[in-house]
Amino acid sequence: MMIRFLFLIMVFPISVSAESSFPPGSVQARYSLYDYPVLPENLDEILRPSKRAVCDTYKVADSHAPSYQSVMRWIDEKYEGGDHRDFFFKIMLTLDCYPFQENFLDSTISGNGITHAFGNMMKIPFGGVDMNAFVRIKREGKVFEGPLYHVFSHLEKYYKNSENYKKEYLKGMKRLNHPSYHLTEPKSLSQIKKENPDMPINLPMP
């Protein structure tokens, strides 16, 4: 196993997110501890009426509610990187939404929230899960970073006997391996590194 791990390191160099090097007061420094993903300069404007309101709207995911539709239309108008679905998969998943909690995705799936995250928050409103979206979650006393599918696949494969999280990993991969959840198809790590060399990929072994 050690030889295999060393081989993977040589083929896919592991890059760990450094703490933000952006100047104090910048959008990146105010909203994130990390340099990746790079946040839009107009994030203050996008997150109206407030960061908490936008986070709650995505989390509740009631696409028929007028308040939901209003927030999504605003993001469609203001986010230059795409529409509200693009904003969700590119920015929201790693955004720090709530005080004293981990980022949006991490805090949502904690406590048996896999079904809600992959189903109610992604599959129902967006048609599925972006398998290649960047995620950052803390499990097993470590930080795991990289494409969503590969992060959960790694956790389910190498930490399947985890006392605290084995059910989460199993439920996650059960959904991620089902075609009906595929908004996009998983790309290989080599393809992702070629297309997006700045994306940190950090998959610690036990």
VOGU-3710 file (C-alpha; in Angstrom, 3 decimals, decimal comma):
1> mmirflflim> 0,000/0,000/0,000  2,884/2,374/0,811  4,454/1,771/-2,612  1,107/2,500/-4,263  0,725/5,712/-2,248  4,228/6,901/-3,177  3,441/6,176/-6,811  0,269/8,265/-6,601  2,233/11,137/-5,078  4,692/11,064/-7,984
11> vfpisvsaes> 1,943/10,909/-10,600  -0,450/13,311/-8,868  1,618/15,677/-6,690  -0,421/16,556/-3,630  -0,888/20,272/-3,202  -2,288/21,452/0,086  -4,145/24,734/0,353  -2,061/27,356/2,062  -3,624/29,940/4,297  -4,781/32,988/2,405
21> sfppgsvqar> -1,989/35,215/1,149  -4,392/37,891/-0,040  -4,028/41,325/1,589  -6,053/42,021/4,747  -9,387/43,596/3,927  -9,663/41,899/0,534  -12,700/39,774/-0,265  -10,579/36,611/-0,136  -9,082/37,461/3,248  -12,443/38,421/4,747
31> yslydypvlp> -14,373/35,378/3,563  -11,822/32,574/3,514  -8,747/31,220/5,259  -7,524/29,776/1,967  -6,342/30,961/-1,450  -8,578/28,486/-3,300  -11,156/28,795/-4,670  -10,597/32,423/-5,623  -13,698/34,351/-4,634  -15,363/36,937/-6,900
41> enldeilrps> -14,470/40,527/-6,078  -18,138/41,467/-5,869  -18,963/38,726/-3,353  -20,367/41,276/-0,911  -22,866/42,302/-3,563  -23,704/38,716/-4,545  -24,405/37,691/-0,948  -27,448/39,903/-0,504  -29,431/40,415/1,621  -26,750/38,693/3,771
51> kravcdtykv> -24,337/35,779/3,688  -26,461/33,916/6,226  -29,616/34,430/4,155  -27,976/33,114/0,983  -26,508/30,111/2,806  -29,868/29,293/4,373  -31,637/29,644/1,029  -29,319/27,165/-0,681  -29,508/24,823/2,303  -33,298/24,756/2,583
61> adshapsyqs> -33,465/24,421/-1,215  -37,168/25,199/-1,584  -37,072/26,115/-5,258  -40,801/26,938/-5,294  -40,520/29,592/-2,584  -40,587/33,217/-3,818  -37,669/34,042/-1,504  -35,566/31,258/-3,067  -36,367/32,411/-6,580  -35,557/36,006/-5,690
71> vmrwidekye> -32,134/35,128/-4,274  -31,297/32,923/-7,263  -32,302/35,605/-9,775  -30,049/38,072/-7,967  -27,098/35,677/-8,130  -27,794/35,005/-11,820  -27,558/38,747/-12,397  -24,485/39,484/-10,300  -22,248/36,405/-10,535  -19,986/36,787/-13,569
81> ggdhrdfffk> -18,796/33,174/-13,382  -22,156/31,773/-14,485  -25,584/31,338/-12,921  -26,721/30,395/-9,407  -25,963/26,715/-10,051  -22,400/27,551/-11,057  -22,058/29,747/-7,981  -23,242/26,879/-5,791  -20,713/24,357/-7,079  -17,808/26,787/-7,539
91> imltldcypf> -18,131/28,971/-4,443  -20,833/27,912/-1,978  -19,561/24,423/-1,175  -16,427/25,746/0,527  -17,836/29,019/1,846  -17,754/29,566/5,605  -21,423/30,229/6,300  -21,980/29,857/10,016  -19,942/30,875/13,085  -18,024/28,088/14,807
101> qenfldstis> -18,852/25,567/12,069  -16,960/24,119/9,138  -17,691/25,264/5,581  -21,092/24,946/3,908  -20,785/21,406/2,541  -18,870/20,043/5,525  -21,347/21,360/8,071  -24,316/20,227/5,972  -23,260/16,598/5,605  -22,154/16,312/9,231
111> gngithafgn> -24,732/14,563/11,358  -26,166/12,303/8,657  -26,862/15,077/6,148  -25,640/13,234/3,028  -29,157/12,538/1,759  -30,169/16,180/2,079  -26,948/17,536/0,553  -26,758/15,296/-2,515  -30,511/14,935/-2,950  -32,490/17,969/-1,800
121> mmkipfggvd> -29,725/20,544/-2,299  -28,186/19,256/-5,542  -30,199/16,627/-7,411  -33,644/18,191/-7,076  -32,877/21,848/-7,913  -29,842/21,335/-10,191  -30,411/17,924/-11,747  -27,543/16,178/-10,011  -24,144/16,487/-8,382  -21,150/18,097/-10,063
131> mnafvrikre> -18,713/15,237/-9,490  -15,715/17,447/-10,217  -16,628/20,379/-7,971  -13,901/21,307/-5,498  -14,622/20,421/-1,883  -12,749/20,734/1,390  -13,865/18,675/4,378  -12,331/17,734/7,705  -12,563/14,057/8,628  -10,451/11,634/10,642
141> gkvfegplyh> -8,460/14,534/12,079  -7,282/15,517/8,580  -8,244/17,925/5,797  -9,308/16,341/2,506  -9,371/18,523/-0,613  -10,074/17,927/-4,255  -12,848/16,945/-6,677  -15,970/15,872/-4,800  -16,168/12,383/-6,288  -12,513/11,579/-5,642
151> vfshlekyyk> -12,612/12,893/-2,072  -15,560/10,697/-1,108  -14,247/7,729/-3,082  -10,933/7,995/-1,223  -12,640/8,249/2,158  -14,936/5,296/1,485  -12,054/3,152/0,226  -9,406/3,869/2,838  -11,509/4,842/5,869  -14,435/2,447/5,448
161> nsenykkeyl> -13,981/1,150/8,984  -14,091/4,621/10,524  -15,913/4,518/13,834  -17,516/7,928/13,370  -17,974/8,362/9,625  -18,221/4,980/7,858  -21,989/5,354/7,319  -21,465/8,816/5,841  -18,875/7,539/3,354  -21,010/4,550/2,372
171> kgmkrlnhps> -24,147/6,655/1,858  -22,163/9,242/-0,068  -20,647/6,792/-2,534  -23,929/4,920/-2,953  -25,390/8,127/-4,351  -22,320/9,323/-6,224  -22,059/5,998/-8,054  -25,711/6,105/-9,153  -26,102/7,597/-12,664  -29,215/9,544/-11,653
181> yhltepksls> -27,044/11,735/-9,415  -24,557/12,602/-12,157  -24,831/16,204/-13,264  -21,334/15,679/-14,657  -19,233/12,544/-15,059  -16,164/12,140/-12,821  -12,930/13,119/-14,532  -9,605/11,468/-13,792  -7,266/13,258/-11,402  -4,733/13,699/-14,192
191> qikkenpdmp> -7,339/15,374/-16,406  -8,448/17,656/-13,573  -4,868/18,683/-12,796  -4,325/19,420/-16,476  -7,491/21,509/-16,786  -7,239/23,183/-13,385  -3,639/23,107/-12,112  -4,438/25,477/-9,237  -6,942/23,108/-7,615  -5,459/21,643/-4,421
201> inlpmp> -5,665/17,864/-4,230  -4,974/16,550/-0,761  -6,043/12,969/-0,036  -4,250/11,799/3,127  -3,872/8,094/3,776  -4,704/6,529/7,161
//
